[in-house]
Amino acid sequence: MLGIEPMIARIGEMVARVRVRRGLAAAELAARIERDVGVIERLEAGQPGVTTTQLDAIALALGLDSGALRRGEEVDRPVPSVFLLHHQRMQDFRDEDLAVLDDAIEQARDLCALGRVLRELDATWPGATFKRSAAPHDASDAAARHGYQLATELRRRLQRATEPLRDLRALAEEELAIVVLRRRLSTRGACAVKAGDVAAIVLNGSSHQFDARTRAVIAHEICHVLHDPDREGVHVVLDLETDRGSHANEQRARGFAAELLLPGAGLNGLLGTPRDVREQQTAVEMVSAAMDHFGASWQITVNHLCNHGFVDRSLRAWLEALEAHALAPSWSVALPPLDGPSVLVRARAQQAHEQALITDGEARAMLGLEPIDPLPWTSPA
């Protein structure tokens, strides 16, 4: 283990190297952390005296992981890309939600770190293996069809080609390492956020009271996280007539969500060969059967059966106007408490703590607890 002075020298050399690579003068970096330039100059010269608070600020300004920097390691910490749901013809993302998304990314890092500590997750984030590209928009249905293909591929990887997917929250966290959280958002819809090799879905805590909606939102945002191009900075997807690329990405996510919930192969097994049914009562029975079997909303099921040719498109508007029944309780989504840690982070933190793989303080930090708060799984003295 290096002593203090050799470690400071290593950190100083790293800061100088990264600063130059980022195209920043020492004075510019100092301005970003609101300190005198002498702080940067002394650190880069290997002189002691820098505080951990200053190091954390320098790491943030340079896009580095602060914990790794203190250990003398260079680990990039990319800024997030943000993907939205239910966009209007104006920017509907609120800047005050950025702090919420920062916390969500920290929770996503905790999920991946705990998975590695417990040896339940490989070094590579599962989402890294999925191809990212802008959705095609050379035809009116090209984006949605691409979404169908991507959802079918995900189901194939999961080896669940035809069966219903019960808990979408569990699928996102346990299979894809995408954290699912409930937070108070100023933004009207849900958000997904990705930074480097971690990602989170943030549900607006005030608007997710119905399981059908929650299932659709999670499925929709999974597509954005896995397949939308991301780029440095905040990437806000807008649903605008004049932005064909972003519009196509949104159409693709809707098609992906429908196919993930209602797989074509599974519908064939349940309803038989598509035959463009025009008889109203038969169509209602088919939509009800598919909805109840796969746990999708009435509206998504109507549209998907029409798009796949099970029900004639002339019945779409009539079917959509019918009063839909609610999903059975068995389709409930196990969400975390509002402003609480993710379900899987809490479970993994308890497991790691009980195996003495993380400290009390680390567990509290992952759960968002104060230093004097008791851990939820410990018995009172």
Sequence and secondary structure as in RCSB ss.txt:
>XXXX:A:sequence
MLGIEPMIARIGEMVARVRVRRGLAAAELAARIERDVGVIERLEAGQPGVTTTQLDAIALALGLDSGALRRGEEV
DRPVPSVFLLHHQRMQDFRDEDLAVLDDAIEQARDLCALGRVLRELDATWPGATFKRSAAPHDASDAAARHGYQL
ATELRRRLQRATEPLRDLRALAEEELAIVVLRRRLSTRGACAVKAGDVAAIVLNGSSHQFDARTRAVIAHEICHV
LHDPDREGVHVVLDLETDRGSHANEQRARGFAAELLLPGAGLNGLLGTPRDVREQQTAVEMVSAAMDHFGASWQI
TVNHLCNHGFVDRSLRAWLEALEAHALAPSWSVALPPLDGPSVLVRARAQQAHEQALITDGEARAMLGLEPIDPL
PWTSPA
>XXXX:A:secstr
   HHHHHHHHHHHHHHHHHHTT  HHHHHHHTTS HHHHHHHHTT S   HHHHHHHHHHHTB HHHHHTT   
B    EEEESS  SS    GGGHHHHHHHHHHHHHHHHHHHHTT S SS GGGGS       SSTTHHHHHHHHH
HHHHHHHHT SSS    HHHIIIIIH EEEEEE  SSSS EEEEETTEEEEEEETTS   HHHHHHHHHHHHHHH
HHS   SS       TT HHHHHHHHHHHHHHHHHHS HHHHHHHH S   B  HHHHHHHHHHHHHHHT  HHH
HHHHHHHTTSB GGGHHHHHTS      GGG      TTS  HHHHHHHHHHHHTTSS HHHHHHHHT  TTS  
TTS   
